[in-house]
């Protein structure tokens, strides 16, 4: 099968209007906002060294914050603001998706615009500005008729840089709930779908180049006083925006939005739920690749309607509980806690996706390690790897405390590569996920947790407050409850990591339904 | 004597020196009157304060002390923007706007005061004729497509566009080659007479001042050393004025020796 006959290209293409449309909307809005703030600011401070230095310094600092972190920071900030606004003015707004993405990206676009506008205006020959004064121009006339037109090439270079940065960085707005071309990249990375990753990167690059060239056309038009060229560029940008507005207008407001976090199992389960909802006559859409910290708030705020979370994650991260209770008790208490926020715990799917310490079966047998207690004696000579968050999670603290674990080295790793690293002996122990299909594939073994240091992680379906009484929706999802055991989920996850046409979340979800639905 | 069109009375202006340095007195207690229709040249070396004095007249710079009146009004009581629009100003190397065409540059002040576009176009052509540039050839050119002399002609046309009574010129012909300079100087002198202008011209070149101006003011170190017609100046006892006049005299004598007239041959 050649690269281009892969059915995943077609699947990627089907998402393009939605992803590209959202990407253009969020980028163009952010850029417009960035320009609306930066240009007047740059003009206001250009003759004042102190505020000018402060402003450029601030913009530079913003630039050093990694794009993903900047986007993620805006979410809790807006959440707090939305709560304030609701209590003060009685008007709330969604802190999810579009707004934080636009604000963070606008902030990101400011440095090149500010710097180039200040530099461009500063580079205008003082003899020319003096002549403008001498022929009787007011400072405003001098600015608009002489200084800005002469600074335009330098300013446009900054605006074009900002446009390319914003379009590139907008791919990172997926985890805070803004659909973008980043959806391809995040989904592709998590499900080993390199076609998606490639498609997302290419689409973002093409978009960035197209916008850059349209801006260049406008610039050339203004510089050569060619109305035609400036108009052509302007129409190009307007057309781009208009074209992307069409799908959003067509979207039905009654559609059920299914959320998914950033890993393969979540993509499969959200596809499964969306399929069941459509089969029951709902129109369903998905918001995928949402950050773990964002998704619950998005549900509580009604930005998404349904998603799958894990009991232990909510227990420890959302409700900051450090005590660990038996599976049933924890679920019951969690259900009551969620109900207080009007979030419905519809039920368990039947499997757990818990953290577990995992090592190759052969080595475990050689050393006689069956449980974490056995491991503790060997730990000092062993290396361990885990995903980016594990070592800062309460589970790790709990494990260390319960078993006195201390490894020779600890490393952080992209979860997809962890299992292979353990299998190849590059690391001795990994903190894997119990439902991961790779455990079976690489012949790894899960070490027993006799002291129950790791809380239970039952996969549970959560419903947004506004869907709590939606009986049709409950009925559509009910057939999934209690039906998916750990072996089935592992196999589904392994299929999703297959890296071929049959491994798309939709295809795996259909396979899963065939297996559990009948 | 009638009321002068421009009058400086005990005018002073200081600029802050560098960090910690003493302020520099650019113009120090200068009193000077320019009569209507007069062509006055202000001569001095660099740092003599001549350019500062010129700019005080249309409030490109504000005076610290003294009073400046233009057309009988104290300039402090006049809106500086309106003042500049009714005084023509020719800049050192043209000061043309590089992104405006010749017509755009010439018509800039009429446009600012709201002259209808049709009238501006007619005025631009009239001015191109006045400064002896072919209207169809030069109207739509841009400054970078012009020679230095042509640029300065456009600069003069721009200064005259709003029909000012007063024209201030800041070393207008300094950067031109001698032939162009001579031609432009003569052409301007004719315009000055024909349009009944009152002109104040800054120059460091005494020869040019003698050839073009009715009266000459000599400045040095911010002070006005002497003023008068060339003949009056030559009777001045001031050593610096004498030194300034020596150069054109020597040049004239030398030229007489080297270029014998036809009748002496």
Contacts between the chains, C-beta under 8 A, distances in Angstrom:
chain1	res1	chain2	res2	distance
A	127	B	91	6.7
A	127	B	92	7.3
A	127	B	93	7.1
A	127	B	95	5.5
A	128	B	95	6.7
A	128	B	97	6.4
A	128	B	98	7.2
A	130	B	60	7.1
A	130	B	91	7.3
A	130	B	95	6.9
A	131	B	91	5.3
A	131	B	95	3.3
A	131	B	96	7.4
A	131	B	97	7.0
A	132	B	97	7.3
A	133	B	60	6.1
A	133	B	84	7.0
A	134	B	58	7.2
A	134	B	60	6.3
A	134	B	84	6.2
A	134	B	89	4.2
A	134	B	91	6.6
A	134	B	95	7.0
A	135	B	84	7.1
A	135	B	85	7.6
A	135	B	89	7.0
A	135	B	108	5.2
A	135	B	109	5.0
A	135	B	112	7.2
A	135	B	158	6.8
A	136	B	81	5.7
A	136	B	82	7.6
A	136	B	84	4.2
A	136	B	85	3.4
A	136	B	109	5.5
A	136	B	112	5.4
A	136	B	113	7.6
A	136	B	162	7.9
A	137	B	81	7.7
A	137	B	108	7.9
A	137	B	112	6.4
A	138	B	81	5.5
A	141	B	112	6.7
A	146	B	97	5.9
A	146	B	99	7.8
A	149	B	99	5.1
A	150	B	98	7.0
A	150	B	99	6.1
